[in-house]
Amino acid sequence: MKKNLLLFACLLPGYLLPAQPFSTRLEGEAARQVMQKVADWQIANQPKVRHQPLGWENAALYIGMMDWAEIAGGEENPYYKFLRAIGERGGWQPAKRMYHADDICVSQVYIELYRKYQRPSMLWPTFARVQWVMANPPEDNMKMDYSTGTGWDKWSWCDALFMAPAVYVKLYRLTGEKRYMKFADKEFKQTYDYLYDKEEHLFFRDGDYFDRREQNGRKIFWGRGNGWVAAGLTEILKELPRGDRYRPFYERLFVELCGRLRELQQEDGYWRASLLDPGSYPSPETSSTGFILYALTYGVNQGILPRDQFLPAIQKGWEALVKAVEADGKLGYVQPVGADPRHVTREMTEVYGVGAFLMAGSEIYKINEL
Protein backbone atom coordinates (compact mmCIF):
# COMPACT_ATOMS: atom_id res chain seq x y z
CA MET A 1 0.00 0.00 0.00
CA LYS A 2 2.79 2.43 0.96
CA LYS A 3 4.55 1.65 -2.31
CA ASN A 4 1.43 2.51 -4.30
CA LEU A 5 0.98 5.79 -2.40
CA LEU A 6 4.60 6.71 -3.12
CA LEU A 7 4.15 5.94 -6.82
CA PHE A 8 1.01 8.10 -6.89
CA ALA A 9 2.84 10.94 -5.16
CA CYS A 10 5.66 10.77 -7.69
CA LEU A 11 3.17 11.38 -10.47
CA LEU A 12 1.96 14.65 -8.94
CA PRO A 13 3.15 17.82 -10.72
CA GLY A 14 6.36 19.20 -9.28
CA TYR A 15 7.10 16.14 -7.16
CA LEU A 16 9.83 14.63 -9.26
CA LEU A 17 12.13 17.66 -9.01
CA PRO A 18 12.80 19.72 -5.88
CA ALA A 19 11.66 23.31 -5.95
CA GLN A 20 14.25 25.55 -7.62
CA PRO A 21 15.60 27.67 -4.74
CA PHE A 22 16.54 30.66 -6.91
CA SER A 23 14.92 32.48 -9.79
CA THR A 24 16.62 32.06 -13.17
CA ARG A 25 15.13 35.23 -14.66
CA LEU A 26 17.42 37.68 -16.46
CA GLU A 27 16.62 40.36 -13.94
CA GLY A 28 18.80 42.38 -11.60
CA GLU A 29 17.25 41.57 -8.25
CA ALA A 30 16.98 37.87 -9.04
CA ALA A 31 20.67 37.79 -10.01
CA ARG A 32 21.59 39.75 -6.90
CA GLN A 33 19.88 37.25 -4.59
CA VAL A 34 21.63 34.18 -5.94
CA MET A 35 24.99 35.97 -6.20
CA GLN A 36 24.82 36.96 -2.55
CA LYS A 37 24.02 33.41 -1.51
CA VAL A 38 26.93 32.02 -3.53
CA ALA A 39 29.37 34.68 -2.29
CA ASP A 40 28.33 34.22 1.35
CA TRP A 41 28.66 30.42 1.13
CA GLN A 42 32.15 30.73 -0.30
CA ILE A 43 33.36 33.20 2.32
CA ALA A 44 31.96 31.00 5.10
CA ASN A 45 33.75 27.99 3.64
CA GLN A 46 36.95 29.78 2.62
CA PRO A 47 38.91 28.48 5.66
CA LYS A 48 38.52 24.98 4.17
CA VAL A 49 40.15 25.97 0.86
CA ARG A 50 43.61 24.43 0.49
CA HIS A 51 44.88 26.57 -2.37
CA GLN A 52 47.49 29.24 -1.75
CA PRO A 53 45.80 32.53 -0.76
CA LEU A 54 47.56 34.46 -3.56
CA GLY A 55 47.48 31.69 -6.16
CA TRP A 56 45.50 31.77 -9.40
CA GLU A 57 42.68 29.61 -8.05
CA ASN A 58 41.80 32.14 -5.37
CA ALA A 59 42.70 35.12 -7.57
CA ALA A 60 39.89 34.16 -9.96
CA LEU A 61 37.53 34.05 -6.97
CA TYR A 62 38.67 37.48 -5.82
CA ILE A 63 38.08 39.00 -9.26
CA GLY A 64 34.50 37.72 -9.23
CA MET A 65 34.09 38.79 -5.61
CA MET A 66 35.22 42.31 -6.56
CA ASP A 67 32.53 42.42 -9.24
CA TRP A 68 29.97 41.30 -6.67
CA ALA A 69 31.17 43.78 -4.02
CA GLU A 70 30.42 46.65 -6.40
CA ILE A 71 26.86 45.36 -6.85
CA ALA A 72 26.34 44.66 -3.14
CA GLY A 73 26.88 48.36 -2.48
CA GLY A 74 28.12 50.32 0.51
CA GLU A 75 31.56 51.71 1.16
CA GLU A 76 32.57 48.99 3.63
CA ASN A 77 30.47 45.94 2.85
CA PRO A 78 31.73 42.50 3.99
CA TYR A 79 33.01 41.66 0.53
CA TYR A 80 35.33 44.64 0.30
CA LYS A 81 36.55 43.82 3.80
CA PHE A 82 37.20 40.22 2.75
CA LEU A 83 39.25 41.36 -0.25
CA ARG A 84 41.18 44.02 1.64
CA ALA A 85 42.09 41.48 4.30
CA ILE A 86 43.57 39.23 1.60
CA GLY A 87 45.77 42.05 0.34
CA GLU A 88 46.81 43.21 3.80
CA ARG A 89 47.73 39.73 4.99
CA GLY A 90 49.81 39.17 1.86
CA GLY A 91 51.47 42.59 1.98
CA TRP A 92 49.86 43.35 -1.40
CA GLN A 93 52.41 41.04 -2.99
CA PRO A 94 51.80 38.91 -6.08
CA ALA A 95 52.59 35.23 -5.61
CA LYS A 96 56.21 34.08 -5.64
CA ARG A 97 57.20 33.07 -9.19
CA MET A 98 58.53 36.09 -11.04
CA TYR A 99 57.51 35.19 -14.59
CA HIS A 100 54.64 32.76 -14.09
CA ALA A 101 51.36 34.24 -15.34
CA ASP A 102 49.36 32.51 -12.59
CA ASP A 103 51.28 34.36 -9.90
CA ILE A 104 50.46 37.89 -11.10
CA CYS A 105 46.71 37.26 -11.46
CA VAL A 106 45.91 38.48 -7.95
CA SER A 107 47.26 41.92 -8.89
CA GLN A 108 44.12 42.50 -10.94
CA VAL A 109 42.26 42.73 -7.63
CA TYR A 110 44.89 44.94 -6.04
CA ILE A 111 44.53 47.41 -8.90
CA GLU A 112 40.75 47.50 -8.52
CA LEU A 113 41.06 48.03 -4.76
CA TYR A 114 43.52 50.84 -5.42
CA ARG A 115 41.00 52.44 -7.74
CA LYS A 116 38.49 52.41 -4.89
CA TYR A 117 40.68 53.33 -1.92
CA GLN A 118 43.53 55.26 -3.61
CA ARG A 119 46.22 53.79 -1.35
CA PRO A 120 49.56 53.65 -3.24
CA SER A 121 50.86 50.85 -1.00
CA MET A 122 48.31 48.55 -2.65
CA LEU A 123 50.20 48.89 -5.94
CA TRP A 124 53.90 49.13 -5.06
CA PRO A 125 54.65 45.38 -5.16
CA THR A 126 52.75 44.95 -8.43
CA PHE A 127 54.67 47.80 -10.05
CA ALA A 128 57.93 46.26 -8.83
CA ARG A 129 57.07 42.83 -10.24
CA VAL A 130 55.83 44.06 -13.61
CA GLN A 131 58.69 46.48 -14.14
CA TRP A 132 61.25 43.79 -13.32
CA VAL A 133 59.67 41.37 -15.80
CA MET A 134 59.61 44.00 -18.55
CA ALA A 135 63.25 44.88 -17.86
CA ASN A 136 64.22 41.20 -17.90
CA PRO A 137 61.87 39.65 -20.48
CA PRO A 138 61.58 35.86 -20.35
CA GLU A 139 63.84 33.94 -22.71
CA ASP A 140 61.91 30.67 -22.48
CA ASN A 141 60.30 29.30 -25.64
CA MET A 142 56.59 28.50 -25.99
CA LYS A 143 57.02 24.74 -25.89
CA MET A 144 56.05 23.49 -22.44
CA ASP A 145 57.89 20.49 -21.07
CA TYR A 146 56.08 18.98 -18.11
CA SER A 147 59.04 16.75 -17.22
CA THR A 148 61.55 19.59 -16.89
CA GLY A 149 59.19 22.43 -15.96
CA THR A 150 60.38 24.62 -18.83
CA GLY A 151 58.08 26.73 -20.96
CA TRP A 152 56.18 28.33 -18.09
CA ASP A 153 57.95 31.70 -18.13
CA LYS A 154 56.09 32.71 -21.31
CA TRP A 155 52.29 32.86 -21.60
CA SER A 156 52.47 29.47 -23.25
CA TRP A 157 49.15 27.97 -22.08
CA CYS A 158 45.77 29.48 -22.84
CA ASP A 159 44.75 30.01 -19.19
CA ALA A 160 47.60 32.53 -18.95
CA LEU A 161 45.61 34.91 -21.17
CA PHE A 162 43.23 35.41 -18.28
CA MET A 163 45.86 35.51 -15.56
CA ALA A 164 48.44 38.07 -16.70
CA PRO A 165 47.57 40.38 -19.63
CA ALA A 166 44.85 42.31 -17.83
CA VAL A 167 47.33 43.38 -15.14
CA TYR A 168 49.47 45.13 -17.75
CA VAL A 169 46.46 46.58 -19.56
CA LYS A 170 45.04 47.94 -16.29
CA LEU A 171 48.37 49.60 -15.52
CA TYR A 172 48.37 51.08 -19.03
CA ARG A 173 44.90 52.53 -18.41
CA LEU A 174 45.81 53.67 -14.90
CA THR A 175 49.10 55.39 -15.73
CA GLY A 176 48.82 56.18 -19.42
CA GLU A 177 52.26 54.62 -19.94
CA LYS A 178 52.32 52.72 -23.24
CA ARG A 179 55.15 50.40 -22.23
CA TYR A 180 52.75 48.26 -20.22
CA MET A 181 50.42 47.82 -23.17
CA LYS A 182 53.28 47.19 -25.62
CA PHE A 183 54.58 44.36 -23.47
CA ALA A 184 51.13 42.81 -22.97
CA ASP A 185 50.28 43.11 -26.67
CA LYS A 186 53.54 41.47 -27.77
CA GLU A 187 53.22 38.56 -25.35
CA PHE A 188 49.49 38.04 -25.96
CA LYS A 189 49.92 37.92 -29.73
CA GLN A 190 52.76 35.44 -29.43
CA THR A 191 50.44 33.13 -27.49
CA TYR A 192 47.63 33.75 -29.98
CA ASP A 193 49.88 32.83 -32.91
CA TYR A 194 50.98 29.68 -31.12
CA LEU A 195 47.73 28.31 -29.66
CA TYR A 196 44.83 29.66 -31.70
CA ASP A 197 43.39 27.24 -34.24
CA LYS A 198 42.21 29.48 -37.06
CA GLU A 199 40.03 26.73 -38.53
CA GLU A 200 38.11 25.87 -35.36
CA HIS A 201 38.36 29.39 -33.90
CA LEU A 202 39.33 27.92 -30.54
CA PHE A 203 42.46 27.84 -28.37
CA PHE A 204 44.48 24.74 -27.62
CA ARG A 205 45.33 24.51 -23.95
CA ASP A 206 49.05 24.33 -24.77
CA GLY A 207 51.35 22.87 -27.41
CA ASP A 208 51.12 19.40 -25.92
CA TYR A 209 47.58 19.14 -27.35
CA PHE A 210 48.28 19.97 -30.99
CA ASP A 211 48.33 16.35 -32.14
CA ARG A 212 46.08 14.75 -29.53
CA ARG A 213 42.48 13.78 -30.24
CA GLU A 214 39.28 13.05 -28.33
CA GLN A 215 37.54 9.68 -28.46
CA ASN A 216 35.42 10.89 -31.38
CA GLY A 217 38.53 11.85 -33.35
CA ARG A 218 38.10 15.62 -32.92
CA LYS A 219 40.78 17.97 -31.64
CA ILE A 220 40.94 18.55 -27.90
CA PHE A 221 39.65 21.99 -26.98
CA TRP A 222 39.09 22.34 -23.26
CA GLY A 223 35.94 24.15 -22.17
CA ARG A 224 37.43 25.99 -19.22
CA GLY A 225 40.60 26.78 -21.16
CA ASN A 226 38.62 28.64 -23.79
CA GLY A 227 36.49 30.14 -21.04
CA TRP A 228 39.66 31.54 -19.49
CA VAL A 229 40.55 33.22 -22.80
CA ALA A 230 37.04 34.63 -23.34
CA ALA A 231 36.99 36.05 -19.82
CA GLY A 232 40.52 37.39 -20.23
CA LEU A 233 39.51 39.20 -23.40
CA THR A 234 36.57 40.66 -21.50
CA GLU A 235 38.91 42.09 -18.88
CA ILE A 236 41.11 43.58 -21.59
CA LEU A 237 38.19 45.17 -23.45
CA LYS A 238 36.92 46.70 -20.21
CA GLU A 239 40.18 48.65 -20.04
CA LEU A 240 40.72 49.63 -23.67
CA PRO A 241 38.43 52.51 -24.67
CA ARG A 242 36.91 52.64 -28.12
CA GLY A 243 39.35 54.43 -30.36
CA ASP A 244 42.42 53.03 -28.63
CA ARG A 245 44.75 51.76 -31.34
CA TYR A 246 45.27 48.45 -29.56
CA ARG A 247 41.57 47.64 -29.25
CA PRO A 248 40.60 46.38 -32.75
CA PHE A 249 42.62 43.15 -32.57
CA TYR A 250 41.16 42.17 -29.20
CA GLU A 251 37.61 43.07 -30.17
CA ARG A 252 37.82 41.08 -33.42
CA LEU A 253 39.19 38.05 -31.58
CA PHE A 254 36.52 38.41 -28.88
CA VAL A 255 33.72 38.45 -31.47
CA GLU A 256 35.16 35.47 -33.34
CA LEU A 257 35.73 33.37 -30.23
CA CYS A 258 32.36 34.22 -28.67
CA GLY A 259 30.58 33.38 -31.91
CA ARG A 260 32.22 29.96 -31.98
CA LEU A 261 31.49 29.31 -28.33
CA ARG A 262 27.83 30.17 -28.82
CA GLU A 263 27.66 27.42 -31.43
CA LEU A 264 29.08 24.89 -28.97
CA GLN A 265 26.64 25.47 -26.12
CA GLN A 266 24.64 22.33 -25.32
CA GLU A 267 20.85 22.16 -25.23
CA ASP A 268 20.73 22.24 -21.43
CA GLY A 269 22.62 25.56 -21.44
CA TYR A 270 26.00 24.29 -20.24
CA TRP A 271 29.30 24.14 -22.05
CA ARG A 272 31.00 20.81 -21.52
CA ALA A 273 34.55 20.08 -20.40
CA SER A 274 35.37 19.05 -23.97
CA LEU A 275 33.97 21.50 -26.49
CA LEU A 276 34.14 19.21 -29.54
CA ASP A 277 33.42 15.90 -27.80
CA PRO A 278 30.69 16.68 -25.26
CA GLY A 279 29.41 13.11 -25.48
CA SER A 280 32.51 11.80 -23.74
CA TYR A 281 32.00 14.27 -20.87
CA PRO A 282 28.21 14.45 -20.51
CA SER A 283 28.00 16.08 -17.09
CA PRO A 284 27.57 19.87 -16.77
CA GLU A 285 30.66 21.98 -16.09
CA THR A 286 30.06 25.31 -14.40
CA SER A 287 33.49 26.95 -14.49
CA SER A 288 33.63 26.90 -18.30
CA THR A 289 29.96 27.89 -18.44
CA GLY A 290 30.52 30.79 -16.04
CA PHE A 291 33.54 32.25 -17.81
CA ILE A 292 31.95 31.91 -21.25
CA LEU A 293 28.65 33.37 -20.08
CA TYR A 294 30.53 36.31 -18.56
CA ALA A 295 32.06 37.10 -21.93
CA LEU A 296 28.86 36.66 -23.93
CA THR A 297 26.81 38.82 -21.59
CA TYR A 298 29.45 41.54 -21.45
CA GLY A 299 29.54 41.54 -25.25
CA VAL A 300 25.79 42.02 -25.47
CA ASN A 301 25.74 44.68 -22.74
CA GLN A 302 28.41 46.66 -24.59
CA GLY A 303 26.85 46.30 -28.03
CA ILE A 304 29.80 44.24 -29.31
CA LEU A 305 27.70 41.09 -29.85
CA PRO A 306 24.22 41.14 -31.45
CA ARG A 307 21.61 40.92 -28.71
CA ASP A 308 19.10 38.97 -30.80
CA GLN A 309 21.64 36.28 -31.65
CA PHE A 310 23.21 35.88 -28.21
CA LEU A 311 20.36 36.50 -25.76
CA PRO A 312 18.89 32.96 -26.11
CA ALA A 313 22.31 31.46 -25.29
CA ILE A 314 22.68 33.80 -22.34
CA GLN A 315 19.23 32.90 -21.03
CA LYS A 316 19.96 29.17 -21.26
CA GLY A 317 23.42 29.58 -19.77
CA TRP A 318 22.20 31.56 -16.76
CA GLU A 319 19.38 29.11 -16.10
CA ALA A 320 21.93 26.29 -16.17
CA LEU A 321 24.33 28.04 -13.80
CA VAL A 322 21.63 28.93 -11.28
CA LYS A 323 20.32 25.36 -11.29
CA ALA A 324 23.78 24.20 -10.22
CA VAL A 325 23.52 26.23 -6.99
CA GLU A 326 22.30 24.42 -3.88
CA ALA A 327 19.85 26.12 -1.51
CA ASP A 328 22.71 27.00 0.85
CA GLY A 329 24.67 28.73 -1.94
CA LYS A 330 27.19 26.00 -2.81
CA LEU A 331 27.97 25.94 -6.54
CA GLY A 332 28.41 22.45 -7.97
CA TYR A 333 29.70 20.80 -11.15
CA VAL A 334 33.08 22.58 -11.07
CA GLN A 335 35.88 20.62 -12.71
CA PRO A 336 38.91 20.31 -10.40
CA VAL A 337 42.30 21.79 -11.23
CA GLY A 338 43.63 20.32 -14.46
CA ALA A 339 44.74 21.02 -18.00
CA ASP A 340 42.24 19.04 -20.04
CA PRO A 341 38.64 17.78 -19.97
CA ARG A 342 37.73 15.68 -16.93
CA HIS A 343 34.53 14.15 -15.58
CA VAL A 344 32.57 16.24 -13.07
CA THR A 345 29.85 15.61 -10.46
CA ARG A 346 27.40 17.94 -8.76
CA GLU A 347 29.26 17.66 -5.44
CA MET A 348 32.44 19.17 -6.90
CA THR A 349 33.10 22.84 -6.22
CA GLU A 350 36.10 25.12 -6.52
CA VAL A 351 36.89 28.75 -5.75
CA TYR A 352 37.57 29.71 -9.37
CA GLY A 353 34.17 28.30 -10.36
CA VAL A 354 32.57 30.63 -7.83
CA GLY A 355 34.61 33.49 -9.25
CA ALA A 356 33.33 32.68 -12.74
CA PHE A 357 29.75 32.53 -11.44
CA LEU A 358 30.06 35.98 -9.81
CA MET A 359 31.64 37.46 -12.94
CA ALA A 360 28.78 36.12 -15.07
CA GLY A 361 26.22 37.31 -12.54
CA SER A 362 27.70 40.81 -12.53
CA GLU A 363 26.88 41.14 -16.22
CA ILE A 364 23.50 39.40 -15.93
CA TYR A 365 22.67 41.96 -13.24
CA LYS A 366 23.12 44.74 -15.83
CA ILE A 367 21.62 43.08 -18.87
CA ASN A 368 18.25 44.86 -18.81
CA GLU A 369 19.63 48.23 -17.72
CA LEU A 370 21.03 49.11 -21.14
Summary of the structure (lengths in Angstrom):
residues: 370
radius of gyration: 20.6
end to end distance: 57.5
largest distance: 79.6
contacts: 1254
relative contact order: 0.13
helix: 56%
strand: 3%
